[in-house]
Amino acid sequence: MRVSPVLASKLRARHVPAAAPFAVIPTGEVLTGRVHHFADGDGFSLALSGRFAAIRLWAVDAPEWGQPHARQAWLHLQSLVWGRPVTCYIRDRDRYGRLVCECFTNAQFSINLIQVLYGFAWHYAAYAPDEIQYRDAQRLARFNRRGLWQNDNPTPPWVYRHSITHRRSFSDV
């Protein structure tokens, strides 16, 4: 099929290169959009007027795929934000290039805090040690045996990730 040069130039102008599908946004800004894709219980991509931003929830860490309650954390995050506008306050950028944000819908509390309160994520104290509300939310979830706290001693994701790395390195030998 033959395409006119004018149409071809317009199509090239709209094309987003495959190497950089996510928006380059500086930290300290506020983003508002709708969720396009859910990665897990603490990450998603936000659609922003033709661009996408990979978001990682700040101060929390949800179970990894392969851990108990990973699917429930993923589904709970979807139930909180699906179809609603999401506002994210950028705190940082992680080593994978994702924006680390505290995100809100029209609720009084952040999505991050709600995930911890319902027992679908841990308070990630290594990155947010002074956040007392997250610590208290985790204590409340644990006391009420919500979500992942139904198990007596759940394995935190940062411990699980470390054990997976070592298991892979020994199996490759």
N, C-alpha and C positions, 0 to 999 in steps of 0.2 A: 504494500500500500504506500502510495506516495503522499507526503505531507508537504504543504506549502512552507516556504522559508519563514513567513511571518508566524504561522501557527507553531512551527518547530521552535522558534525563538521564545514564544510565550510559554510553551511547555517546559523548555529548559529553565526559564526564569522561575517557574513554580516547583521544579524538582528539588527535593531535599536530598543531599548526598547521603549515601548509605553509611559512610564513615562517621557522620556526625548527626544522628537523628535527634539528639537531645539538645535543648536550648543551652546556651552559655549565658549564665546569669550570675552576677556578682552576689556575694553574701551580704546580709544586712537588708535585703529587700523583702517585699511582701508579694506573694503570688496568689492569684485567685483563678480557679479553673475547676474543671470537672475531672474526676478520675477516669483514666483511659484503660489502665491495666493494673492488676494487683499482682505483685511478685510473691509476697508472703504476708505474715502477720504484722510486719513493721515496715513495709515498703510498697510503693506503688508509683505509677507514672501519671503525671498531671498534664492534661491537655490545656495548652495556653495559646489561643488564637493561631492555630496552625503549627505550633511547635509542641514539643513534649519536654517535661522536666522529670528526671528520675528523683524521687523523694524517698528519704529514709527518715523514719520518725526519731526525733531527738529524745534522749534520756531513757529509752526503752529498748528491750531486746526480746523479740518473740521467739518461740520454739522454731528450730530449723526443720526443713522437710526431712522426714525420717524419725523425728522425735515425736513422742506422744503429745497430742493437742496442737500440732502444727496446723492441721486442716481446720480445726475449730477456731484458732486464732485468725487464720486467713478469712474464714467465713464471717467472723465477728467484725473484722475490719471492713469487709464489704458491706455488712448491714449498717454500719455507722455512716458510711459516706456515699454509697451508691445512689446516683441520681441527684445529689445535693451539691451545691457549690462549696468548694473547700478553699479556705484561706490558710496559707502556710507562711510562717515567719521564718526566714532562713537564719540559721544559727551558725552553720559551718558547711564544709564540703568534706566528704570522706575520701578514703584512698581510692575508691572505685569511681569517683567523679560524681557521686550522687549528692544532692543537696540534703543536708541534715536540718530538718525543720520541726517546729512545733506547729501543728495543724489544728484548725477549728472548722466546724460546720456552724450551724446556727445555735448550737448547744452552749451552755455556760462554761463547760470544761473542755480542755483540749482532747483530741482524739487519742493522743499519747497517754494521757492520764486515765482515760476511760478504759483503754486496753489493759492497763495495769490493774485498775480497780476491779474489773471483771475477771481477772486472773488469766488473761491471754498474753501477757508479756511480763517480763521482769523489769524492775527499775534497774537501769544500767548505771550503777553507782560509780563505776570507773570513769565515766564521762560526764556525770552530773551528780557529784557527791553532796552538794549543798541543797539539793532539791528535796526538802522535807515532805512536801505534799506527795511526791512519788513514793518515797519511803513509807509514808503512812498508808497510802493506797495499797501498796504491796502487803503490808502487815494486815490490813483489813481483809484483803482477798484471801490471804493465807488463813486467817482466823476463821473465816466463813467457808473455807474449803471450796472456793470458786475456781472454775477453769482448771488450769494445770495444777493447782494446789489440792485437787482431789487426790492426787498421789501423795504419799507420805514425804518423799524426798526427791522431787523432780530435779533432773540434771539441767543446770543453766546452759543456754546456747553457747556461751563462750567456752565452757568446759567441753561440750559436745564437739564443737568445731575443732578444738585442739586434739581431741582423741581421734577424730576422723583423719586429720592430717597425719598423725603418727601411724595409724593403721594402714593408710595408703602407702606411706614410705616404706614400711616393713614388708608389705605384700609385693612391692615392685622388685624387691631384691631377689 
